[in-house]
Amino acid sequence: MMHWDKLICDKRFGLEDYHDSRKGLRSDFTRDYDRLVFSSPFRRLQNKTQVFPLPGSIFVHNRLTHSIEVACVGRSLANEVSILLKEKYSGKPWVNKLDAMGEIVAAGCLAHDLGNPPFGHSGEKAISTFFSEGAGRELQYKLTPEQWGDLTRFDGNANAFRLLTHQFNGRRKGGFAMTYPTLASIVKYPYESTLAVDKNKFGFFTSEKESFIKVATELGMKKLSEDKVKYARHPLVYLVEAADDICYEVMDLEDAHKLGIIDSNTVIDLFLGFFSDERVGQMTRTMEHLDDPNEKISYLRSCVIGALVLACSKAFVDNEDAILAGEFSGTLIDHIGEPERTGYKRCEAVSWDKIYKAPDVVDIELAGTSIITFLMDKLINAVRNPGLNYSQLLLSKVPRQYDVNSEDLYTKIQAVVDHVSGMTDVYALDLYRKLNGMSLKINN
């Protein structure tokens, strides 16, 4: 069994030798949150696609606004759980540690998408298929099976853990020097890439394997394999995941409505499906005072999020023993009661049918895949052939923090992936155009 007394600690990764339990206005977990907000990778999320193309006149969600909203929902969700668990564990000497749940989960929610490349999830697929299907295939036998698995199954979740923990050139030991629980809270798939069979999802690259083991061991996370690096999730991962699930499902529908992809009546019907007949009657009477369809949907959206927060917090507490034992399966959304479960499934079905196959969404995936594949090809060729004139010119544009001059092939390839995945949509498109001679400024 995992234990809350060990799962929640304020030790910082990379600063273990300087650890002290200092008191102040801000807790260590609040410092995690603030450190993320003021970081460059977090700011870059404002120019990374969430689902829909970045806006023209209609402002839809990007990765930044999504992450902020997930943090708000995650904090509420964790605070609900904390209240319930403090009642259960009243009298335990460590019970006040549970007060930190909201801060840890909020920080984890801010960080959960930091490793995502430009152009949404299609960017992840473009990087992985460059190696599994594209020009990168020839590298397979020059790398270890573990390194090859990292590349062909590239995952933004593992990349976020790397971004937060890796000591890039010129940076301090420990990366962001986050607390151990915040780092653990973002690792949805706590195992290495060679174990990612079904979903091609995993939690850390080979280069960060020892770092993850260090975090998991310190927090007392349950090991699930004797010979492989595979652990049960840190319990707070379920809350970060639930906040993400709630936000993308509900907010994608609101964005689709604003863009005219789904009509008002359909969205209103979907959102009302989360509630009992009595509550529907009350909400319908409230909406009679609102003339603007966007305001009606905004009101319903807040009600749905509130209902899902309560349902997921109950599911967590009801299944806490299984979660601490590392025996819980699925997500919290899978374990919520009715009518919330049916309401969520209906929204999910409409989203897959109407949103993720929408022409604008497919267009951005096609364009993003082409851009990322092109950039990967040029940069991988450059790090493998650094003596060429073109390679030297191209590599001069790569930030110094990325080790493109390493003697190790895998490290050089990772440097390219680090660079590409850190790009915004706008920067990637601009570099693509420049390398194709499409946006040169020449004065006569």
C-alpha positions as CSV (number, residue, x, y, z in Angstrom):
1,M,0.0,0.0,0.0
2,M,1.1,3.5,-0.7
3,H,0.8,6.0,2.2
4,W,-0.2,9.7,2.1
5,D,2.5,10.5,4.7
6,K,5.1,9.6,2.2
7,L,3.3,10.5,-1.0
8,I,3.2,14.1,0.0
9,C,6.6,15.6,0.7
10,D,8.3,19.0,-0.1
11,K,11.6,17.7,-1.2
12,R,12.8,19.3,-4.5
13,F,14.3,17.3,-7.4
14,G,18.0,18.3,-7.8
15,L,18.1,20.3,-4.6
16,E,18.0,17.4,-2.2
17,D,21.2,18.4,-0.5
18,Y,19.7,21.9,0.3
19,H,16.3,20.6,1.6
20,D,14.8,22.4,4.5
21,S,11.2,22.6,5.6
22,R,11.1,26.4,5.7
23,K,7.9,28.2,6.6
24,G,6.6,31.2,4.8
25,L,3.7,32.8,3.1
26,R,4.1,30.5,0.1
27,S,4.3,26.7,0.5
28,D,6.8,24.8,-1.6
29,F,3.9,23.6,-3.8
30,T,2.7,27.2,-4.4
31,R,6.3,27.9,-5.5
32,D,6.0,25.1,-8.0
33,Y,2.9,26.7,-9.4
34,D,4.4,30.2,-9.6
35,R,7.6,28.8,-11.1
36,L,5.6,27.3,-13.9
37,V,3.6,30.4,-14.5
38,F,6.7,32.5,-15.0
39,S,8.6,30.0,-17.2
40,S,9.2,30.3,-20.9
41,P,7.8,26.8,-21.8
42,F,4.5,27.8,-20.1
43,R,4.3,31.1,-22.0
44,R,4.9,29.3,-25.3
45,L,1.7,27.3,-24.7
46,Q,-0.2,30.4,-25.8
47,N,0.9,29.7,-29.4
48,K,0.3,25.9,-29.4
49,T,-2.9,24.4,-30.8
50,Q,-5.3,22.7,-28.4
51,V,-7.9,21.3,-30.9
52,F,-9.0,24.0,-33.3
53,P,-6.6,26.2,-35.3
54,L,-5.3,29.3,-33.5
55,P,-7.9,32.0,-33.7
56,G,-8.7,34.8,-36.1
57,S,-11.6,36.8,-34.9
58,I,-13.1,34.1,-32.6
59,F,-10.9,33.2,-29.7
60,V,-10.9,29.5,-28.8
61,H,-8.7,27.6,-26.4
62,N,-5.0,27.2,-26.9
63,R,-2.7,25.0,-24.7
64,L,-2.2,27.9,-22.3
65,T,-5.8,28.7,-21.6
66,H,-6.6,25.0,-21.4
67,S,-3.8,24.4,-18.9
68,I,-5.0,27.4,-16.7
69,E,-8.6,26.1,-16.7
70,V,-7.4,22.5,-15.9
71,A,-5.5,23.9,-13.0
72,C,-8.6,25.7,-11.7
73,V,-10.7,22.5,-12.0
74,G,-7.9,20.4,-10.6
75,R,-7.5,22.6,-7.5
76,S,-11.3,22.4,-6.8
77,L,-11.3,18.6,-7.3
78,A,-8.3,18.0,-5.0
79,N,-9.7,20.3,-2.3
80,E,-13.0,18.4,-2.3
81,V,-11.0,15.2,-1.9
82,S,-8.8,16.7,0.8
83,I,-11.8,17.7,2.9
84,L,-13.3,14.2,2.7
85,L,-10.0,12.4,3.4
86,K,-9.2,14.7,6.4
87,E,-12.4,13.5,8.0
88,K,-11.4,9.9,7.3
89,Y,-7.9,10.3,8.7
90,S,-8.8,12.7,11.5
91,G,-6.3,12.2,14.4
92,K,-3.4,10.9,12.2
93,P,-0.2,12.9,12.9
94,W,0.3,13.5,9.1
95,V,-3.3,14.5,8.3
96,N,-2.5,18.2,7.7
97,K,-0.3,17.1,4.8
98,L,-3.6,16.5,2.9
99,D,-4.1,20.3,2.8
100,A,-1.4,20.5,0.1
101,M,-3.4,18.3,-2.4
102,G,-5.0,21.3,-4.1
103,E,-1.7,23.1,-4.6
104,I,0.1,20.0,-5.9
105,V,-2.7,19.1,-8.3
106,A,-3.0,22.7,-9.6
107,A,0.8,22.8,-10.3
108,G,0.6,19.4,-12.0
109,C,-2.3,20.6,-14.1
110,L,-0.3,23.6,-15.2
111,A,2.6,21.3,-16.2
112,H,0.7,18.5,-17.8
113,D,0.9,19.8,-21.4
114,L,4.4,21.4,-21.3
115,G,5.9,18.6,-23.3
116,N,3.4,18.7,-26.1
117,P,4.8,19.8,-29.5
118,P,3.1,22.3,-31.9
119,F,-0.1,21.4,-33.8
120,G,-1.8,19.5,-31.0
121,H,-1.7,15.7,-30.8
122,S,-0.9,15.4,-34.5
123,G,2.5,16.9,-33.6
124,E,3.2,13.9,-31.3
125,K,2.2,11.6,-34.1
126,A,4.3,13.4,-36.6
127,I,7.5,13.1,-34.5
128,S,6.9,9.4,-33.7
129,T,6.0,8.5,-37.3
130,F,9.1,10.3,-38.6
131,F,11.0,7.5,-37.0
132,S,8.6,4.6,-37.5
133,E,7.5,5.4,-41.0
134,G,9.6,8.2,-42.4
135,A,13.3,9.0,-43.1
136,G,14.2,8.3,-39.5
137,R,13.7,4.5,-39.9
138,E,17.3,4.0,-40.9
139,L,18.3,5.0,-37.4
140,Q,16.7,2.0,-35.7
141,Y,19.8,-0.3,-35.6
142,K,22.1,2.6,-34.5
143,L,20.1,2.9,-31.3
144,T,19.2,0.6,-28.4
145,P,15.7,-0.9,-28.3
146,E,14.8,1.4,-25.4
147,Q,16.0,4.5,-27.3
148,W,14.2,3.5,-30.4
149,G,11.0,2.9,-28.4
150,D,11.3,6.4,-27.0
151,L,11.4,7.9,-30.5
152,T,8.8,5.8,-32.3
153,R,6.3,6.2,-29.4
154,F,7.1,9.8,-28.7
155,D,4.7,11.1,-26.0
156,G,4.1,14.6,-24.7
157,N,3.7,13.2,-21.2
158,A,7.2,11.8,-21.1
159,N,8.5,14.9,-22.7
160,A,7.0,17.0,-20.0
161,F,8.8,15.0,-17.3
162,R,12.0,15.5,-19.3
163,L,11.4,19.2,-19.6
164,L,10.9,19.6,-15.9
165,T,13.8,17.4,-14.7
166,H,16.6,17.4,-17.3
167,Q,19.6,19.6,-16.9
168,F,19.8,21.3,-20.3
169,N,23.0,23.1,-21.3
170,G,23.6,26.1,-19.1
171,R,20.7,25.2,-16.8
172,R,20.8,24.2,-13.2
173,K,20.8,20.6,-11.8
174,G,17.3,19.2,-11.5
175,G,15.7,21.3,-14.3
176,F,12.9,23.2,-12.8
177,A,13.7,21.8,-9.4
178,M,10.1,20.9,-8.7
179,T,8.9,19.1,-5.7
180,Y,8.7,15.3,-6.0
181,P,4.9,15.1,-5.7
182,T,4.3,17.7,-8.4
183,L,6.6,15.7,-10.8
184,A,4.9,12.5,-10.0
185,S,1.4,14.0,-10.4
186,I,1.9,14.4,-14.2
187,V,3.2,10.9,-15.0
188,K,0.0,9.2,-16.3
189,Y,1.9,6.1,-17.6
190,P,4.6,5.3,-15.0
191,Y,6.6,2.9,-17.1
192,E,9.2,2.8,-19.8
193,S,8.5,3.0,-23.5
194,T,9.2,-0.7,-24.2
195,L,6.2,-1.5,-22.1
196,A,3.9,0.9,-24.1
197,V,2.1,-1.8,-26.1
198,D,-1.6,-0.8,-26.4
199,K,-1.7,3.0,-26.5
200,N,1.9,3.9,-27.3
201,K,1.9,5.8,-24.1
202,F,4.7,5.9,-21.5
203,G,5.9,8.2,-18.7
204,F,9.6,8.9,-19.2
205,F,12.4,8.6,-21.8
206,T,15.4,6.3,-21.2
207,S,17.4,9.4,-20.5
208,E,15.2,10.2,-17.5
209,K,14.6,6.6,-16.2
210,E,16.9,7.0,-13.2
211,S,15.3,10.3,-12.4
212,F,11.8,8.8,-12.4
213,I,13.0,5.9,-10.2
214,K,14.4,8.3,-7.8
215,V,11.1,10.2,-7.5
216,A,9.0,7.0,-7.3
217,T,11.2,5.5,-4.6
218,E,11.2,8.6,-2.5
219,L,7.4,8.8,-2.6
220,G,6.9,5.2,-1.9
221,M,5.1,4.5,-5.2
222,K,4.3,0.8,-5.7
223,K,6.6,-1.1,-8.0
224,L,4.6,-3.4,-10.3
225,S,7.5,-5.3,-12.0
226,E,10.6,-6.9,-10.7
227,D,12.7,-6.7,-13.9
228,K,11.1,-3.7,-15.7
229,V,10.6,-0.1,-14.6
230,K,6.9,-0.1,-14.0
231,Y,5.0,1.5,-11.1
232,A,1.5,2.2,-10.0
233,R,0.5,5.8,-10.5
234,H,0.9,8.4,-7.8
235,P,-2.7,8.8,-6.6
236,L,-2.8,12.5,-7.5
237,V,-2.3,11.6,-11.1
238,Y,-6.0,10.5,-11.2
239,L,-7.0,14.0,-10.1
240,V,-4.9,15.8,-12.7
241,E,-6.2,13.4,-15.3
242,A,-9.8,13.9,-14.3
243,A,-9.4,17.7,-14.4
244,D,-8.0,17.4,-17.9
245,D,-10.8,15.1,-19.0
246,I,-13.4,17.4,-17.7
247,C,-12.0,20.5,-19.3
248,Y,-11.2,19.2,-22.8
249,E,-14.6,17.5,-23.1
250,V,-16.7,20.4,-21.9
251,M,-14.6,23.2,-23.4
252,D,-14.2,21.6,-26.8
253,L,-18.0,21.6,-27.1
254,E,-18.2,25.3,-26.1
255,D,-15.5,26.2,-28.7
256,A,-17.2,24.1,-31.3
257,H,-20.4,26.1,-30.6
258,K,-18.6,29.4,-31.0
259,L,-17.2,28.3,-34.3
260,G,-20.6,27.2,-35.6
261,I,-19.6,23.6,-35.8
262,I,-22.3,22.5,-33.4
263,D,-25.6,24.3,-32.9
264,S,-26.9,25.8,-29.7
265,N,-29.7,23.4,-29.1
266,T,-27.4,20.4,-29.5
267,V,-24.9,21.7,-26.9
268,I,-27.7,22.7,-24.5
269,D,-29.2,19.3,-24.8
270,L,-25.9,17.6,-24.1
271,F,-25.1,19.7,-21.1
272,L,-28.6,19.2,-19.6
273,G,-28.0,15.5,-19.9
274,F,-25.7,15.6,-16.8
275,F,-28.6,16.4,-14.5
276,S,-31.8,15.0,-13.0
277,D,-35.2,16.1,-14.3
278,E,-35.7,18.3,-11.2
279,R,-32.4,20.1,-11.7
280,V,-33.0,20.4,-15.4
281,G,-36.3,22.3,-14.6
282,Q,-34.4,24.7,-12.4
283,M,-31.7,25.3,-14.9
284,T,-34.2,25.8,-17.7
285,R,-36.0,28.5,-15.7
286,T,-32.6,30.2,-15.1
287,M,-31.8,30.2,-18.9
288,E,-35.1,32.0,-19.6
289,H,-33.5,35.1,-18.2
290,L,-30.6,34.8,-20.7
291,D,-31.1,35.9,-24.3
292,D,-27.6,35.3,-25.6
293,P,-27.0,31.6,-26.6
294,N,-23.4,31.9,-25.6
295,E,-24.4,33.0,-22.1
296,K,-26.7,30.0,-21.8
297,I,-24.0,27.6,-22.7
298,S,-21.5,29.3,-20.5
299,Y,-23.9,29.0,-17.6
300,L,-24.5,25.3,-18.3
301,R,-20.8,24.7,-18.8
302,S,-20.1,25.9,-15.3
303,C,-22.9,23.7,-13.9
304,V,-21.5,20.6,-15.7
305,I,-18.0,21.2,-14.5
306,G,-19.3,21.6,-10.9
307,A,-21.2,18.3,-11.2
308,L,-18.2,16.5,-12.6
309,V,-15.9,17.8,-9.9
310,L,-18.2,16.4,-7.2
311,A,-18.7,13.1,-9.0
312,C,-15.0,12.6,-9.6
313,S,-14.1,13.5,-6.0
314,K,-16.6,11.0,-4.8
315,A,-15.2,8.3,-7.1
316,F,-11.7,9.0,-5.8
317,V,-12.6,8.7,-2.2
318,D,-14.8,5.6,-2.8
319,N,-11.9,3.9,-4.5
320,E,-9.1,5.3,-2.4
321,D,-8.1,1.9,-1.0
322,A,-7.7,0.4,-4.5
323,I,-5.8,3.5,-5.7
324,L,-3.3,3.3,-2.8
325,A,-2.9,-0.4,-3.4
326,G,-2.1,0.3,-7.1
327,E,-5.1,-1.9,-8.1
328,F,-7.4,0.8,-9.5
329,S,-8.1,0.5,-13.2
330,G,-9.4,3.1,-15.7
331,T,-10.0,6.8,-15.0
332,L,-12.1,8.5,-12.4
333,I,-14.5,9.4,-15.2
334,D,-15.0,5.7,-15.8
335,H,-16.2,5.3,-12.2
336,I,-18.6,8.2,-11.7
337,G,-22.3,7.6,-11.1
338,E,-25.4,8.5,-13.0
339,P,-26.5,10.8,-14.7
340,E,-23.0,12.2,-15.0
341,R,-21.5,9.1,-16.6
342,T,-24.2,9.0,-19.3
343,G,-23.9,12.7,-19.9
344,Y,-20.2,12.5,-20.3
345,K,-20.4,9.5,-22.8
346,R,-22.9,11.4,-24.9
347,C,-20.6,14.4,-25.1
348,E,-17.7,12.2,-25.9
349,A,-19.5,10.5,-28.8
350,V,-20.6,13.9,-30.3
351,S,-17.0,15.3,-30.0
352,W,-15.5,12.4,-31.9
353,D,-18.2,12.6,-34.6
354,K,-18.5,16.4,-35.0
355,I,-15.3,18.0,-33.6
356,Y,-12.2,15.9,-34.1
357,K,-13.2,15.1,-37.7
358,A,-14.1,18.7,-38.5
359,P,-12.4,20.0,-41.7
360,D,-10.5,22.8,-39.9
361,V,-9.2,20.3,-37.4
362,V,-8.1,17.8,-40.0
363,D,-6.5,20.7,-42.0
364,I,-4.3,21.7,-39.1
365,E,-3.3,18.1,-38.5
366,L,-2.3,17.7,-42.2
367,A,-0.3,21.0,-42.3
368,G,1.3,20.3,-38.9
369,T,2.4,16.8,-39.9
370,S,4.0,18.2,-43.0
371,I,5.8,21.0,-41.2
372,I,7.1,18.9,-38.4
373,T,8.2,16.0,-40.7
374,F,10.1,18.5,-42.8
375,L,11.8,20.2,-39.8
376,M,12.7,16.8,-38.3
377,D,14.3,15.7,-41.5
378,K,16.4,18.8,-42.0
379,L,17.6,18.9,-38.3
380,I,18.3,15.2,-38.0
381,N,20.4,15.3,-41.1
382,A,22.2,18.4,-39.8
383,V,23.2,16.8,-36.5
384,R,24.3,13.7,-38.2
385,N,26.4,15.7,-40.8
386,P,27.5,18.7,-38.8
387,G,30.5,19.5,-41.1
388,L,28.3,20.4,-44.1
389,N,27.9,24.1,-44.7
390,Y,24.0,23.9,-44.7
391,S,24.2,21.9,-41.4
392,Q,26.3,24.6,-39.8
393,L,23.9,27.3,-40.8
394,L,20.9,25.4,-39.7
395,L,22.4,24.4,-36.3
396,S,23.4,27.9,-35.6
397,K,19.7,28.7,-35.2
398,V,19.2,26.0,-32.5
399,P,19.2,27.4,-28.9
400,R,22.4,26.6,-27.0
401,Q,20.5,24.7,-24.3
402,Y,20.1,21.7,-26.8
403,D,23.1,19.5,-27.1
404,V,23.3,19.1,-30.9
405,N,27.1,18.7,-30.8
406,S,27.1,15.7,-28.5
407,E,29.3,12.7,-29.5
408,D,26.3,10.4,-28.7
409,L,23.8,9.9,-31.5
410,Y,20.8,9.4,-29.2
411,T,21.6,12.6,-27.3
412,K,21.9,14.6,-30.6
413,I,18.5,13.2,-31.8
414,Q,16.9,14.0,-28.5
415,A,18.3,17.6,-28.9
416,V,16.4,17.9,-32.2
417,V,13.2,16.5,-30.6
418,D,13.6,18.9,-27.7
419,H,14.0,21.8,-30.1
420,V,11.1,20.8,-32.4
421,S,8.7,19.9,-29.6
422,G,9.4,23.2,-27.8
423,M,8.4,25.3,-30.9
424,T,5.2,27.1,-31.1
425,D,2.9,26.6,-34.1
426,V,3.8,30.1,-35.3
427,Y,7.6,29.5,-35.0
428,A,7.5,26.1,-36.6
429,L,5.5,27.5,-39.6
430,D,7.9,30.5,-39.9
431,L,11.0,28.3,-39.8
432,Y,9.4,25.9,-42.4
433,R,8.8,28.9,-44.7
434,K,12.2,30.3,-44.3
435,L,13.9,27.0,-45.0
436,N,11.8,26.7,-48.1
437,G,12.8,30.3,-49.2
438,M,9.2,31.4,-48.8
439,S,9.5,34.3,-46.4
440,L,12.8,36.0,-47.1
441,K,13.1,39.8,-46.7
442,I,15.4,41.2,-49.4
443,N,15.9,44.9,-49.7
444,N,16.6,46.3,-53.1
